[in-house]
Amino acid sequence: MEENYRDRTKVIQIGDQVIGGGNPILIQSMTNTKTEDIDATIEQILKLEKAGCEIIRSTVPTLEAAKAFKEIKKSIHIPIVADIHFDYKMAIAAIENGADKIRINPGNIGSRDRVKAVVDAAKAYQVPIRVGVNSGSLEKEIVEKYGRVTAEGLVESALDKVKLIEDMGYDNLVISIKSSDVLMCAKAHELIAGKTPYPLHVGITEAGTLYGGNIKSSVGLGMILSRGIGDTIRVSLSGDPINEIATAKQILRILGLRKGGIEVVSCPTCGRTNIDLISLANAVETLAANYDDLNIKVAVMGCIVNGPGEAKEADLGIAGGKGEGLLIKKGEIIRKIPEDQFISTLRAELDAWPRD
């Protein structure tokens, strides 16, 4: 595997966005509305856009859902991907109604002729195909070959399907190989990275609830992305997809793969803490979410004994004491502020902070 694999992947156009070839890693999510409910789907997509979602995927189980894409696209501002499972006719209908990309597992579509009908439609409209394979749908013969579901099997299945589409004369492709097993997923990405030129969509499938899913996704995506692999990402959580965006942004920022936005650090609290640090840290994090144009670190410390020292590496910080705290900028204590003015003071400082 090449160390900077994502810099060498094929550039793919998805609506007005491009991925691969060293372009920024884009954040993706999926609607959980009924796609046929156009108003509800648009409402959710617009909320996701505001949160920072850059590509959205919606399921297309019916012809009505496929036709809804035409109306949905009139009101949204990010590319929309059609999620297809079994019916090749739904893929063609979604393409004809404006899908910017389709996601299929050719193994679930049926005969070669049906796959070719989808590929021909994608070719006619120049719509990329995301070839998706996951551990839960691995072909029986591959499972038998390796004795169980393995990373090697996932890679073999994906590359077989990619070759099938390539043989049909189409290479406008994105690949995803997902598993709910973090280590298997990471290994599969390492194995496939040196074997294909196509950009990779990365995620830990069926990761779980907000708590457990965030941990699994952070560990798995962190392992994969830090090895130079991955062109788009999705954090899969059971619940409001808005939460997926916040986690994805944090993962990219922590890995140094995305600039912009405030990094909030806070101490874990101890017996010296004389303020409601947990509530304060949450309030600061909520405030910081409104400043994507700043690339700074804000520290929230619960102790005026060690707080100033611990906050030295932050650009801006508060070290709280009993009823009051210290405002700290670039490691220097600026002044004392009352506890009830912590957030308003930070907001004023952030509003006045120089923009690059």
MONORDA-V194887 format. One record per residue. N is the residue number from 1. RES is the residue in one small letter. PHI is phi in whole degrees, -180 to 180 (999 if undefined). OMEGA is omega in degrees with one decimal (* if undefined). Layout:
N|RES|PHI|OMEGA + N|RES|PHI|OMEGA
This chain:
1|m|999|176.5 + 2|e|-79|-171.7 + 3|e|-63|-179.8 + 4|n|-109|-175.0 + 5|y|-56|-175.1 + 6|r|-64|177.7 + 7|d|-74|-173.7 + 8|r|-113|-179.9 + 9|t|-74|179.7 + 10|k|-65|177.8 + 11|v|-79|-178.6 + 12|i|-123|178.2 + 13|q|-92|176.7 + 14|i|-125|-173.5 + 15|g|60|177.9 + 16|d|-99|178.0 + 17|q|-110|173.3 + 18|v|-126|175.8 + 19|i|-129|179.3 + 20|g|85|177.0 + 21|g|64|179.6 + 22|g|85|174.7 + 23|n|-66|-178.7 + 24|p|-55|175.8 + 25|i|-70|-176.5 + 26|l|-98|-178.7 + 27|i|-97|-177.9 + 28|q|-121|172.5 + 29|s|-144|-178.8 + 30|m|-138|177.1 + 31|t|-69|173.8 + 32|n|-118|172.4 + 33|t|-83|168.0 + 34|k|-76|-175.7 + 35|t|-57|178.5 + 36|e|-63|176.0 + 37|d|-83|-170.8 + 38|i|-60|-176.9 + 39|d|-63|-179.2 + 40|a|-66|-179.3 + 41|t|-69|177.1 + 42|i|-62|-179.4 + 43|e|-58|-179.7 + 44|q|-69|-179.6 + 45|i|-63|-180.0 + 46|l|-64|176.0 + 47|k|-66|178.8 + 48|l|-66|175.8 + 49|e|-57|-178.4 + 50|k|-61|-179.9 + 51|a|-76|178.3 + 52|g|121|177.2 + 53|c|-70|-175.1 + 54|e|-116|172.5 + 55|i|-142|179.8 + 56|i|-121|178.0 + 57|r|-118|178.3 + 58|s|-133|-177.1 + 59|t|-76|180.0 + 60|v|-128|-179.7 + 61|p|-89|-176.1 + 62|t|-137|176.6 + 63|l|-64|177.7 + 64|e|-62|177.5 + 65|a|-66|178.4 + 66|a|-61|-179.3 + 67|k|-68|179.1 + 68|a|-64|-179.2 + 69|f|-55|-177.3 + 70|k|-60|-180.0 + 71|e|-77|-179.3 + 72|i|-59|-176.8 + 73|k|-63|-179.2 + 74|k|-69|-173.0 + 75|s|-114|-177.5 + 76|i|-111|-171.7 + 77|h|-128|179.3 + 78|i|-127|179.3 + 79|p|-62|179.0 + 80|i|-119|-176.9 + 81|v|-107|177.8 + 82|a|-91|179.9 + 83|d|-95|-175.6 + 84|i|-114|-179.7 + 85|h|-112|-171.4 + 86|f|-124|-170.8 + 87|d|-96|-178.2 + 88|y|-62|179.8 + 89|k|-65|178.1 + 90|m|-68|177.7 + 91|a|-64|-179.5 + 92|i|-65|179.9 + 93|a|-63|179.3 + 94|a|-64|177.5 + 95|i|-60|-178.4 + 96|e|-66|-179.4 + 97|n|-101|168.1 + 98|g|105|177.0 + 99|a|-57|-179.6 + 100|d|-83|176.5 + 101|k|-162|173.3 + 102|i|-121|176.4 + 103|r|-113|177.9 + 104|i|-135|164.7 + 105|n|-112|-176.3 + 106|p|-53|178.8 + 107|g|-67|179.5 + 108|n|-95|-174.5 + 109|i|-77|179.7 + 110|g|122|-173.7 + 111|s|-67|176.9 + 112|r|-58|-179.6 + 113|d|-62|179.3 + 114|r|-70|176.2 + 115|v|-62|-179.4 + 116|k|-64|178.1 + 117|a|-63|177.1 + 118|v|-68|-179.8 + 119|v|-61|179.7 + 120|d|-62|177.7 + 121|a|-67|178.3 + 122|a|-61|179.3 + 123|k|-64|-178.3 + 124|a|-63|-177.9 + 125|y|-100|-177.0 + 126|q|54|178.8 + 127|v|-101|178.7 + 128|p|-65|175.5 + 129|i|-112|171.6 + 130|r|-94|178.6 + 131|v|-85|-175.1 + 132|g|-108|176.2 + 133|v|-131|173.7 + 134|n|-136|-171.3 + 135|s|-63|-178.6 + 136|g|-79|-177.2 + 137|s|-124|-178.9 + 138|l|-67|-176.5 + 139|e|-61|-176.6 + 140|k|-57|-176.7 + 141|e|-68|178.4 + 142|i|-75|176.2 + 143|v|-61|179.0 + 144|e|-66|-179.5 + 145|k|-61|-176.7 + 146|y|-97|178.2 + 147|g|86|179.6 + 148|r|-174|174.6 + 149|v|-73|-177.9 + 150|t|-135|175.1 + 151|a|-62|179.8 + 152|e|-62|178.9 + 153|g|-66|177.4 + 154|l|-59|-178.9 + 155|v|-66|-180.0 + 156|e|-60|-179.9 + 157|s|-62|-178.9 + 158|a|-64|-177.5 + 159|l|-68|175.5 + 160|d|-62|-178.1 + 161|k|-71|176.0 + 162|v|-63|179.4 + 163|k|-63|177.9 + 164|l|-57|-178.4 + 165|i|-74|175.9 + 166|e|-59|179.6 + 167|d|-64|176.4 + 168|m|-91|174.4 + 169|g|86|-178.4 + 170|y|-134|-179.7 + 171|d|-134|175.9 + 172|n|-88|-165.5 + 173|l|-127|170.0 + 174|v|-129|-177.9 + 175|i|-117|168.5 + 176|s|-134|176.2 + 177|i|-128|-172.1 + 178|k|-119|174.6 + 179|s|-148|174.0 + 180|s|-82|175.8 + 181|d|-88|-173.0 + 182|v|-59|-176.7 + 183|l|-68|176.7 + 184|m|-65|-179.6 + 185|c|-64|179.3 + 186|a|-63|180.0 + 187|k|-64|179.8 + 188|a|-61|179.6 + 189|h|-68|175.6 + 190|e|-63|-178.1 + 191|l|-69|-174.8 + 192|i|-82|-173.0 + 193|a|-58|-179.2 + 194|g|-92|-172.3 + 195|k|-115|-177.9 + 196|t|-150|179.1 + 197|p|-88|-170.4 + 198|y|-82|177.0 + 199|p|-64|-176.3 + 200|l|-114|170.5 + 201|h|-93|-169.4 + 202|v|-116|174.6 + 203|g|-171|172.4 + 204|i|-99|-173.3 + 205|t|-72|178.1 + 206|e|48|-174.2 + 207|a|-65|176.9 + 208|g|125|-176.2 + 209|t|-75|-178.1 + 210|l|-54|-178.3 + 211|y|-74|-176.4 + 212|g|-67|-178.8 + 213|g|-66|176.9 + 214|n|-64|-179.8 + 215|i|-66|-179.7 + 216|k|-61|-178.6 + 217|s|-66|-178.7 + 218|s|-66|178.6 + 219|v|-66|-176.7 + 220|g|-65|179.4 + 221|l|-65|177.7 + 222|g|-61|178.8 + 223|m|-62|-174.7 + 224|i|-72|-176.6 + 225|l|-65|-177.8 + 226|s|-69|178.1 + 227|r|-96|176.0 + 228|g|82|-175.9 + 229|i|-116|173.4 + 230|g|117|-178.8 + 231|d|-117|169.3 + 232|t|-138|-179.4 + 233|i|-137|169.7 + 234|r|-138|171.3 + 235|v|-94|-176.6 + 236|s|-93|-179.2 + 237|l|-129|173.9 + 238|s|-83|-178.4 + 239|g|144|-179.0 + 240|d|-64|-178.3 + 241|p|-63|175.7 + 242|i|-55|-179.1 + 243|n|-65|179.5 + 244|e|-64|-175.8 + 245|i|-69|-179.3 + 246|a|-59|179.8 + 247|t|-67|-179.6 + 248|a|-61|179.3 + 249|k|-63|179.9 + 250|q|-65|179.4 + 251|i|-60|-178.8 + 252|l|-65|-179.9 + 253|r|-67|-178.0 + 254|i|-62|179.4 + 255|l|-82|-179.8 + 256|g|73|-178.1 + 257|l|-97|176.5 + 258|r|-150|177.0 + 259|k|-102|-178.8 + 260|g|96|-177.9 + 261|g|95|-176.2 + 262|i|-90|172.3 + 263|e|-93|179.0 + 264|v|-101|174.2 + 265|v|-118|-179.6 + 266|s|-146|-178.9 + 267|c|-80|-174.2 + 268|p|-80|-175.5 + 269|t|74|176.4 + 270|c|-157|-177.0 + 271|g|-66|178.7 + 272|r|-82|-174.4 + 273|t|-71|-178.3 + 274|n|-117|176.3 + 275|i|-130|176.2 + 276|d|-80|-173.0 + 277|l|-64|-177.1 + 278|i|-63|177.9 + 279|s|-65|179.5 + 280|l|-64|-179.8 + 281|a|-61|177.9 + 282|n|-65|179.2 + 283|a|-66|178.4 + 284|v|-67|178.5 + 285|e|-63|177.3 + 286|t|-64|177.9 + 287|l|-62|-176.2 + 288|a|-63|-178.6 + 289|a|-62|-179.0 + 290|n|-91|-174.7 + 291|y|-126|179.0 + 292|d|-68|179.8 + 293|d|-86|177.6 + 294|l|-109|178.1 + 295|n|-119|-175.0 + 296|i|-135|177.9 + 297|k|-112|178.5 + 298|v|-117|-177.7 + 299|a|-107|175.4 + 300|v|-123|-175.3 + 301|m|-118|-174.6 + 302|g|-97|-172.8 + 303|c|-145|179.4 + 304|i|-85|175.8 + 305|v|-80|-179.6 + 306|n|-99|-175.7 + 307|g|-53|-178.9 + 308|p|-59|178.7 + 309|g|-69|-179.0 + 310|e|-67|-177.2 + 311|a|-90|-175.5 + 312|k|-59|-177.0 + 313|e|-81|178.3 + 314|a|-86|176.2 + 315|d|-78|-175.7 + 316|l|-148|-179.3 + 317|g|-164|174.1 + 318|i|-128|172.5 + 319|a|-112|-172.0 + 320|g|-87|172.0 + 321|g|-122|-178.8 + 322|k|-78|177.7 + 323|g|79|-179.8 + 324|e|-157|179.6 + 325|g|-158|-179.7 + 326|l|-108|171.9 + 327|l|-90|-175.2 + 328|i|-123|176.6 + 329|k|-130|179.2 + 330|k|52|177.1 + 331|g|84|-178.0 + 332|e|-107|175.7 + 333|i|-74|-177.2 + 334|i|-93|-179.3 + 335|r|-169|172.2 + 336|k|-86|176.3 + 337|i|-138|178.1 + 338|p|-66|-176.8 + 339|e|-59|-177.4 + 340|d|-76|178.8 + 341|q|-114|-178.2 + 342|f|-58|-174.3 + 343|i|-69|-179.4 + 344|s|-64|177.6 + 345|t|-68|177.9 + 346|l|-62|179.8 + 347|r|-61|179.7 + 348|a|-64|178.4 + 349|e|-65|-179.2 + 350|l|-68|177.8 + 351|d|-63|-177.3 + 352|a|-90|-175.1 + 353|w|-64|-178.8 + 354|p|-60|173.9 + 355|r|-95|-179.8 + 356|d|-69|*
